[in-house]
Amino acid sequence: MLLLASAGALVVLQVRALQVGLGLVAGIGGTLAALWLVAWAITLLTAAARHRRCVPRAAGDRQSASPGNQTRVVVLALGFGVFLIATLYLVQHNLLRPLRVEGRATRANLVFFDVQAAQQARLAALIQQAGFPVLERTPIVPMRVAAINGRSAASMLPTRSSDSQDEPRSEADRDSQPAGWALRREYRSTFRDTLVGSETLVRGAWWNGAAAVPNGPAPVSLEQDIASDLGVGIGDRIIWDVQGVQIPTQVTSLRTVDWARFEPNFFAVFPTQALSGAPHTWVLLARVPGTQQRAEVQRLAVEGFPNVSAVDLTLVQQTLDQVLDRITTVVRFLAGFSIATGFVVLLGAVATSRLQRIRDSVLLRTLGATRRQIGTVLFTEYLLLGVLASLAGIGLAISAGWGLARWLLKVGFAVPVLPLVVLAAGVSTLAVLVGIVASRETFRHTPLEMLREE
């Protein structure tokens, strides 16, 4: 109990947050408990195993449930190591999956921004003349919130002490007082008459190209989280300050936005009629395969339009990969160390039951078993331990990865089957090799030697 308490205390100290630390401790404890239940189930099932056509396989199964077996300890150690590696891989895979720009032919990998209104058509023509498609053109209008429902933004700003970024805001706080950052920030909004692929309408109705009400507020669609932070909903009115010009609007819809995609996404979207006359710049997204081609297109753009900036998203993706790889190196090492500990436990289990295994081997050979049949018994036992420990660890990792993706990272979840199969096969193979090599002494003794010792 002292060891468990000290390990939990270390976790809480490292995360520096009591709730998160206790959650992590509970997750680790739940994983170990689940692995223990799997090992317990293995002993029950293998004790009742019957193979009418293969006696050595039956003996190997029952060996996992024999008195003094180390099934629980080995499954715990190996399974937990597999769980750590698989969970880490699943989290990294699902975190980076929406950001991949090379794997999809329809996804942009080159972005041009700060494009002036008079330049966007000529820049698009230049990219197309080079033989590459322009996938998207998006206008951007900078603005600030001037007033909400008749109250000025300045009068609604909370004090610095009550607007701490470090303390999460409850739903009641959001409803009673808008967040200070949402009132202070400069918004970069856009105008268009259709939804895009990264958006989903959750409340209200889209204007579908309809004109604004004459002498009335223009419709506006807000991302649902920013609407919550501003304390507004459907029907509320917001006045926006667009470079000194006030634009009255009424919230007509709320959207969810997939911010993980490398696409222009916005907190606020206006109808084309409402903002088309406002000063704005453009962002152009293009798909240019090949490093040399991207460099050439960027060179042509800079030569023709010195004010335009270009970003190669594949370089951003590579940077993200490198950062995550560095972060996960230590965790991978610890996961590998856990698996190595599992094999040490397996070696210890074999050494502990050495005399019993030799006696069992001699007894089987006295009854007529061949060395091949005894090898089949050992192979079956260690393969069973390796496979079930791997499957249990991967099953728990999929559950943990799904929970992290949905509730913490808030990204889509997919299971990369092939890498997980390779992981399970590798751990199972190593378990068989370690177990058989450690048990090679059982082949050396003859029945006569054991009878003499008795």
VEXDREN-2710 file (C-alpha; in Angstrom, 1 decimal):
% VEXDREN-2710
k/r/px/py/pz
1/MET/0.0/0.0/0.0
2/LEU/2.9/2.3/0.7
3/LEU/4.4/1.6/-2.7
4/LEU/1.1/2.3/-4.4
5/ALA/0.6/5.5/-2.4
6/SER/4.1/6.8/-3.2
7/ALA/3.7/6.0/-6.9
8/GLY/0.4/7.9/-6.9
9/ALA/1.9/10.8/-5.1
10/LEU/4.8/11.0/-7.6
11/VAL/2.3/11.1/-10.5
12/VAL/0.3/13.9/-8.9
13/LEU/3.5/15.9/-8.2
14/GLN/4.7/15.5/-11.8
15/VAL/1.4/16.6/-13.4
16/ARG/1.1/19.4/-10.8
17/ALA/-2.7/19.2/-10.9
18/LEU/-4.5/17.1/-8.3
19/GLN/-7.6/16.2/-10.4
20/VAL/-5.5/15.3/-13.5
21/GLY/-3.0/13.3/-11.4
22/LEU/-5.7/11.4/-9.5
23/GLY/-7.4/10.7/-12.9
24/LEU/-4.2/9.3/-14.3
25/VAL/-3.6/7.1/-11.2
26/ALA/-7.2/5.8/-11.5
27/GLY/-6.6/5.1/-15.2
28/ILE/-3.4/3.1/-14.5
29/GLY/-5.1/1.3/-11.6
30/GLY/-8.1/0.4/-13.8
31/THR/-5.8/-0.9/-16.5
32/LEU/-3.9/-3.1/-14.1
33/ALA/-7.1/-4.4/-12.6
34/ALA/-8.5/-5.2/-16.1
35/LEU/-5.3/-7.0/-17.0
36/TRP/-5.5/-9.0/-13.8
37/LEU/-9.0/-10.0/-14.6
38/VAL/-7.9/-11.1/-18.0
39/ALA/-5.2/-13.3/-16.5
40/TRP/-7.6/-14.7/-14.0
41/ALA/-10.0/-15.6/-16.9
42/ILE/-7.1/-17.2/-18.7
43/THR/-6.4/-19.5/-15.8
44/LEU/-10.1/-20.5/-15.6
45/LEU/-10.4/-21.1/-19.3
46/THR/-7.2/-23.0/-19.8
47/ALA/-7.8/-25.2/-16.8
48/ALA/-10.9/-26.4/-18.7
49/ALA/-9.2/-26.6/-22.1
50/ARG/-9.7/-29.8/-24.1
51/HIS/-8.0/-30.7/-27.3
52/ARG/-9.1/-34.2/-28.4
53/ARG/-6.8/-34.2/-31.4
54/CYS/-3.7/-32.6/-29.8
55/VAL/-2.7/-33.7/-26.3
56/PRO/0.4/-31.5/-26.2
57/ARG/-1.7/-28.4/-26.9
58/ALA/-4.0/-29.3/-24.1
59/ALA/-1.0/-29.8/-21.8
60/GLY/0.3/-26.4/-22.8
61/ASP/-3.0/-24.7/-22.1
62/ARG/-3.4/-26.4/-18.7
63/GLN/0.2/-25.5/-17.8
64/SER/-0.9/-21.9/-17.7
65/ALA/-3.4/-22.8/-15.0
66/SER/-1.2/-25.2/-13.1
67/PRO/-0.3/-24.6/-9.4
68/GLY/2.4/-22.1/-8.9
69/ASN/1.9/-20.6/-12.4
70/GLN/3.0/-17.1/-13.1
71/THR/0.2/-16.3/-15.6
72/ARG/-1.1/-13.3/-13.7
73/VAL/2.3/-11.6/-13.2
74/VAL/3.4/-12.2/-16.8
75/VAL/0.2/-11.0/-18.3
76/LEU/0.2/-7.9/-16.1
77/ALA/3.8/-7.0/-17.0
78/LEU/3.7/-7.8/-20.7
79/GLY/0.1/-6.5/-21.1
80/PHE/0.8/-3.2/-19.5
81/GLY/3.9/-2.6/-21.7
82/VAL/1.8/-3.3/-24.8
83/PHE/-0.9/-1.1/-23.5
84/LEU/1.5/1.9/-23.1
85/ILE/3.1/1.5/-26.5
86/ALA/-0.3/1.0/-28.3
87/THR/-2.0/3.9/-26.5
88/LEU/0.9/6.2/-27.3
89/TYR/0.8/5.1/-31.0
90/LEU/-3.0/5.5/-31.2
91/VAL/-2.9/9.0/-29.6
92/GLN/-0.2/10.2/-31.9
93/HIS/-1.8/8.6/-35.0
94/ASN/-5.2/10.2/-34.3
95/LEU/-3.7/13.6/-33.3
96/LEU/-1.8/13.9/-36.6
97/ARG/-4.3/12.2/-38.9
98/PRO/-6.4/15.3/-39.5
99/LEU/-3.2/17.3/-40.1
100/ARG/-1.8/15.1/-42.8
101/VAL/-1.4/17.1/-46.1
102/GLU/0.5/14.7/-48.2
103/GLY/-1.8/11.7/-48.0
104/ARG/-4.8/13.3/-49.7
105/ALA/-4.9/14.6/-53.2
106/THR/-7.8/17.0/-52.4
107/ARG/-6.0/18.6/-49.4
108/ALA/-4.1/21.9/-49.9
109/ASN/-0.4/21.9/-49.0
110/LEU/0.5/25.5/-50.0
111/VAL/-1.1/28.6/-48.4
112/PHE/-0.8/32.2/-49.7
113/PHE/-2.0/34.9/-47.4
114/ASP/-2.0/38.7/-47.2
115/VAL/-3.2/38.7/-50.8
116/GLN/-4.8/42.0/-51.7
117/ALA/-8.2/42.1/-53.3
118/ALA/-6.7/43.3/-56.6
119/GLN/-4.1/40.6/-56.6
120/GLN/-6.1/37.4/-55.8
121/ALA/-7.3/36.8/-59.4
122/ARG/-3.8/37.3/-60.9
123/LEU/-2.1/35.1/-58.2
124/ALA/-4.7/32.4/-58.9
125/ALA/-4.0/32.6/-62.6
126/LEU/-0.2/32.4/-62.0
127/ILE/-0.7/29.2/-59.9
128/GLN/-3.0/27.7/-62.5
129/GLN/-0.6/28.5/-65.4
130/ALA/2.1/26.6/-63.5
131/GLY/-0.2/23.6/-63.8
132/PHE/-1.6/23.3/-60.3
133/PRO/-5.1/23.8/-58.9
134/VAL/-6.3/26.6/-56.6
135/LEU/-8.5/24.7/-54.1
136/GLU/-9.9/27.6/-52.1
137/ARG/-10.0/31.4/-52.0
138/THR/-11.1/33.0/-48.8
139/PRO/-11.6/36.7/-47.9
140/ILE/-10.5/37.8/-44.4
141/VAL/-11.9/40.9/-42.7
142/PRO/-10.4/42.1/-39.3
143/MET/-12.9/43.4/-36.8
144/ARG/-13.7/43.7/-33.1
145/VAL/-16.8/43.4/-30.9
146/ALA/-18.2/46.8/-30.3
147/ALA/-21.4/46.0/-28.4
148/ILE/-23.6/43.0/-27.5
149/ASN/-27.4/43.5/-27.0
150/GLY/-27.0/47.2/-26.6
151/ARG/-24.1/47.0/-24.1
152/SER/-20.7/48.2/-25.1
153/ALA/-17.8/45.7/-25.0
154/ALA/-15.8/48.0/-22.7
155/SER/-18.6/48.1/-20.1
156/MET/-18.8/44.3/-20.1
157/LEU/-15.0/43.7/-19.7
158/PRO/-14.4/41.8/-16.4
159/THR/-11.6/42.7/-14.0
160/ARG/-8.3/41.1/-14.5
161/SER/-8.6/39.1/-11.3
162/SER/-11.9/37.5/-12.4
163/ASP/-10.7/36.8/-15.9
164/SER/-7.8/34.5/-15.1
165/GLN/-6.8/32.3/-18.0
166/ASP/-5.7/29.6/-15.6
167/GLU/-9.1/29.0/-14.1
168/PRO/-11.8/27.2/-16.1
169/ARG/-15.1/29.0/-16.4
170/SER/-18.3/27.2/-15.5
171/GLU/-21.4/27.3/-17.7
172/ALA/-23.1/29.7/-15.1
173/ASP/-20.1/32.1/-15.4
174/ARG/-20.3/32.0/-19.2
175/ASP/-24.0/32.8/-19.1
176/SER/-23.6/35.7/-16.6
177/GLN/-20.5/37.4/-17.9
178/PRO/-18.7/37.2/-21.3
179/ALA/-15.1/36.1/-21.3
180/GLY/-12.7/39.0/-21.4
181/TRP/-10.5/37.5/-24.1
182/ALA/-13.5/37.1/-26.4
183/LEU/-14.3/40.8/-26.0
184/ARG/-10.8/42.1/-26.3
185/ARG/-9.5/40.0/-29.2
186/GLU/-9.4/41.0/-32.9
187/TYR/-11.5/38.7/-35.0
188/ARG/-10.5/37.7/-38.5
189/SER/-13.8/36.9/-40.0
190/THR/-15.0/36.0/-43.5
191/PHE/-18.0/36.4/-45.8
192/ARG/-19.6/33.6/-47.9
193/ASP/-23.0/32.1/-48.5
194/THR/-22.3/28.4/-47.9
195/LEU/-20.9/26.1/-45.3
196/VAL/-17.5/24.4/-45.8
197/GLY/-16.4/20.9/-45.1
198/SER/-14.9/21.6/-41.7
199/GLU/-18.2/23.1/-40.4
200/THR/-21.4/21.6/-39.1
201/LEU/-24.5/23.6/-38.4
202/VAL/-25.8/22.7/-34.9
203/ARG/-28.5/25.4/-34.2
204/GLY/-30.4/28.0/-36.1
205/ALA/-30.7/28.4/-39.9
206/TRP/-28.2/29.3/-42.6
207/TRP/-29.1/32.3/-44.9
208/ASN/-28.4/30.4/-48.1
209/GLY/-27.6/33.5/-50.1
210/ALA/-30.6/35.5/-48.8
211/ALA/-30.2/39.2/-48.6
212/ALA/-30.0/41.0/-45.3
213/VAL/-33.2/42.7/-44.1
214/PRO/-33.3/46.3/-45.4
215/ASN/-32.3/48.7/-42.6
216/GLY/-31.9/45.8/-40.3
217/PRO/-29.1/43.8/-38.8
218/ALA/-27.2/41.4/-41.0
219/PRO/-27.3/37.7/-40.1
220/VAL/-24.1/36.2/-38.7
221/SER/-23.1/32.6/-37.9
222/LEU/-20.9/32.0/-34.8
223/GLU/-18.8/29.0/-33.8
224/GLN/-20.6/27.6/-30.8
225/ASP/-17.7/27.8/-28.3
226/ILE/-17.1/31.5/-29.0
227/ALA/-20.8/32.2/-28.8
228/SER/-20.8/30.6/-25.3
229/ASP/-17.7/32.7/-24.3
230/LEU/-19.5/35.8/-25.6
231/GLY/-22.7/34.8/-23.7
232/VAL/-24.8/35.0/-26.8
233/GLY/-27.2/32.7/-28.6
234/ILE/-29.7/32.6/-31.5
235/GLY/-31.4/36.0/-31.8
236/ASP/-28.9/38.0/-29.9
237/ARG/-27.5/41.1/-31.5
238/ILE/-23.8/42.0/-31.9
239/ILE/-22.3/45.3/-33.3
240/TRP/-18.9/44.7/-34.9
241/ASP/-16.3/47.4/-35.4
242/VAL/-14.9/46.9/-38.9
243/GLN/-12.0/49.4/-39.1
244/GLY/-14.1/52.2/-37.6
245/VAL/-17.4/51.3/-39.3
246/GLN/-20.0/49.6/-37.1
247/ILE/-21.9/46.7/-38.6
248/PRO/-25.0/45.6/-36.7
249/THR/-25.7/41.8/-36.9
250/GLN/-28.0/39.2/-35.4
251/VAL/-26.9/35.7/-34.5
252/THR/-28.9/33.3/-36.8
253/SER/-26.9/30.1/-36.5
254/LEU/-24.3/28.3/-34.5
255/ARG/-21.6/26.0/-35.9
256/THR/-19.1/23.5/-34.8
257/VAL/-15.7/23.8/-36.5
258/ASP/-12.9/21.2/-36.9
259/TRP/-10.0/23.4/-36.0
260/ALA/-7.5/20.6/-36.5
261/ARG/-7.8/20.8/-40.3
262/PHE/-5.3/22.9/-42.2
263/GLU/-8.0/25.1/-43.7
264/PRO/-9.2/28.6/-43.1
265/ASN/-11.7/28.4/-40.3
266/PHE/-13.5/31.3/-38.5
267/PHE/-15.3/32.2/-35.4
268/ALA/-17.7/34.4/-37.3
269/VAL/-19.1/34.1/-40.8
270/PHE/-21.1/36.8/-42.6
271/PRO/-23.2/36.9/-45.7
272/THR/-21.4/38.2/-48.8
273/GLN/-23.6/41.2/-49.0
274/ALA/-22.8/42.3/-45.5
275/LEU/-19.0/42.6/-45.8
276/SER/-18.0/42.4/-49.5
277/GLY/-17.5/46.2/-49.5
278/ALA/-15.3/46.2/-46.4
279/PRO/-11.5/46.3/-46.7
280/HIS/-10.2/42.8/-46.7
281/THR/-7.4/40.5/-47.8
282/TRP/-7.5/37.0/-49.3
283/VAL/-6.1/33.6/-48.5
284/LEU/-5.4/31.2/-51.3
285/LEU/-4.9/27.4/-50.9
286/ALA/-3.3/25.3/-53.6
287/ARG/-2.2/21.7/-54.1
288/VAL/1.3/21.4/-55.4
289/PRO/2.9/17.9/-55.3
290/GLY/6.6/17.7/-54.9
291/THR/9.1/19.8/-53.0
292/GLN/10.7/21.3/-56.0
293/GLN/7.4/22.3/-57.6
294/ARG/6.3/24.0/-54.3
295/ALA/9.6/25.9/-54.1
296/GLU/9.2/27.0/-57.7
297/VAL/5.6/28.2/-57.2
298/GLN/6.6/30.1/-54.1
299/ARG/9.4/31.8/-56.0
300/LEU/7.1/32.9/-58.8
301/ALA/4.6/34.2/-56.2
302/VAL/7.2/36.2/-54.3
303/GLU/8.6/37.7/-57.5
304/GLY/5.2/38.7/-58.8
305/PHE/3.7/39.8/-55.5
306/PRO/6.3/40.8/-52.9
307/ASN/3.7/41.5/-50.2
308/VAL/2.3/38.0/-50.3
309/SER/3.5/35.4/-47.9
310/ALA/3.5/31.6/-48.6
311/VAL/3.6/28.7/-46.1
312/ASP/4.4/25.1/-47.1
313/LEU/2.1/23.1/-44.9
314/THR/4.2/19.9/-45.4
315/LEU/7.0/21.7/-43.5
316/VAL/4.6/22.5/-40.7
317/GLN/3.5/18.8/-40.7
318/GLN/7.2/17.7/-40.5
319/THR/7.8/20.1/-37.6
320/LEU/4.7/18.7/-35.8
321/ASP/5.9/15.2/-36.4
322/GLN/9.4/16.0/-35.0
323/VAL/8.0/17.7/-31.9
324/LEU/5.6/14.8/-31.1
325/ASP/8.4/12.3/-31.8
326/ARG/10.6/14.0/-29.2
327/ILE/7.9/14.2/-26.7
328/THR/7.0/10.5/-27.1
329/THR/10.6/9.2/-27.0
330/VAL/10.7/9.0/-23.2
331/VAL/7.2/7.4/-23.0
332/ARG/8.3/4.8/-25.7
333/PHE/11.3/4.0/-23.6
334/LEU/9.3/3.5/-20.5
335/ALA/6.8/1.3/-22.4
336/GLY/9.7/-0.7/-23.8
337/PHE/11.1/-0.9/-20.3
338/SER/7.8/-2.2/-19.1
339/ILE/7.8/-4.9/-21.8
340/ALA/11.4/-5.8/-20.9
341/THR/10.3/-6.1/-17.3
342/GLY/7.6/-8.5/-18.5
343/PHE/10.2/-10.7/-20.1
344/VAL/12.3/-10.6/-16.9
345/VAL/9.2/-11.7/-15.0
346/LEU/8.8/-14.5/-17.5
347/LEU/12.4/-15.6/-17.0
348/GLY/11.9/-15.5/-13.3
349/ALA/8.7/-17.6/-13.6
350/VAL/10.5/-20.2/-15.6
351/ALA/13.4/-20.2/-13.1
352/THR/11.1/-20.5/-10.1
353/SER/9.3/-23.5/-11.6
354/ARG/12.4/-25.1/-13.0
355/LEU/12.3/-28.3/-11.0
356/GLN/8.6/-28.7/-11.5
357/ARG/9.0/-28.3/-15.2
358/ILE/11.8/-30.8/-15.4
359/ARG/9.7/-33.4/-13.5
360/ASP/6.8/-32.8/-15.8
361/SER/9.0/-33.2/-18.8
362/VAL/10.5/-36.4/-17.5
363/LEU/7.0/-37.7/-16.6
364/LEU/5.8/-37.0/-20.1
365/ARG/8.8/-38.7/-21.7
366/THR/8.3/-41.7/-19.4
367/LEU/4.8/-42.0/-20.7
368/GLY/6.1/-41.9/-24.2
369/ALA/6.2/-38.2/-25.2
370/THR/8.8/-37.1/-27.7
371/ARG/11.0/-34.0/-27.4
372/ARG/8.9/-32.5/-30.2
373/GLN/5.7/-33.0/-28.2
374/ILE/7.3/-31.5/-25.1
375/GLY/8.4/-28.5/-27.2
376/THR/4.8/-28.2/-28.4
377/VAL/3.7/-28.0/-24.7
378/LEU/6.1/-25.2/-24.0
379/PHE/5.4/-23.4/-27.3
380/THR/1.6/-23.5/-26.6
381/GLU/2.0/-22.2/-23.0
382/TYR/4.3/-19.2/-23.9
383/LEU/2.4/-18.4/-27.1
384/LEU/-0.9/-18.3/-25.1
385/LEU/0.7/-15.9/-22.6
386/GLY/2.1/-13.6/-25.2
387/VAL/-1.0/-13.5/-27.5
388/LEU/-3.5/-13.0/-24.7
389/ALA/-1.3/-10.4/-22.9
390/SER/-0.9/-8.5/-26.3
391/LEU/-4.6/-8.7/-27.1
392/ALA/-5.6/-7.5/-23.6
393/GLY/-3.1/-4.6/-23.8
394/ILE/-4.2/-3.6/-27.3
395/GLY/-7.9/-3.8/-26.4
396/LEU/-7.4/-1.6/-23.4
397/ALA/-5.3/0.8/-25.5
398/ILE/-8.1/1.1/-28.0
399/SER/-10.5/2.0/-25.3
400/ALA/-8.1/4.5/-23.7
401/GLY/-7.2/6.0/-27.1
402/TRP/-10.9/6.4/-28.0
403/GLY/-11.6/8.2/-24.7
404/LEU/-8.6/10.5/-25.1
405/ALA/-9.5/11.3/-28.8
406/ARG/-13.1/12.0/-28.0
407/TRP/-13.0/13.8/-24.6
408/LEU/-9.5/15.3/-24.4
409/LEU/-8.1/15.9/-27.8
410/LYS/-11.5/16.2/-29.5
411/VAL/-10.4/14.6/-32.8
412/GLY/-11.8/11.7/-34.8
413/PHE/-10.7/8.2/-33.9
414/ALA/-9.4/5.5/-36.1
415/VAL/-7.6/2.3/-35.4
416/PRO/-4.4/1.5/-37.5
417/VAL/-4.8/-2.2/-37.6
418/LEU/-1.5/-3.3/-39.2
419/PRO/0.9/-1.6/-36.7
420/LEU/-1.1/-3.1/-33.8
421/VAL/-1.0/-6.5/-35.3
422/VAL/2.7/-6.2/-35.8
423/LEU/3.1/-5.1/-32.2
424/ALA/1.1/-8.1/-30.9
425/ALA/3.0/-10.5/-33.2
426/GLY/6.3/-9.2/-32.1
427/VAL/5.6/-9.4/-28.4
428/SER/4.1/-12.9/-28.8
429/THR/7.1/-14.1/-30.7
430/LEU/9.5/-12.7/-28.2
431/ALA/7.5/-14.3/-25.4
432/VAL/7.8/-17.7/-27.1
433/LEU/11.5/-17.3/-27.8
434/VAL/12.3/-16.2/-24.2
435/GLY/10.2/-18.9/-22.7
436/ILE/11.6/-21.8/-24.7
437/VAL/15.3/-20.6/-24.4
438/ALA/14.9/-20.3/-20.7
439/SER/13.3/-23.8/-20.5
440/ARG/15.9/-25.6/-22.6
441/GLU/17.1/-27.4/-19.5
442/THR/13.9/-29.5/-19.5
443/PHE/15.1/-31.3/-22.7
444/ARG/18.5/-32.3/-21.2
445/HIS/17.4/-34.7/-18.4
446/THR/16.5/-38.3/-19.0
447/PRO/13.8/-40.2/-17.1
448/LEU/16.6/-42.4/-15.6
449/GLU/18.4/-39.4/-14.1
450/MET/15.2/-38.1/-12.4
451/LEU/14.4/-41.6/-11.0
452/ARG/17.9/-41.8/-9.5
453/GLU/17.4/-38.4/-7.8
454/GLU/14.1/-39.6/-6.4
END
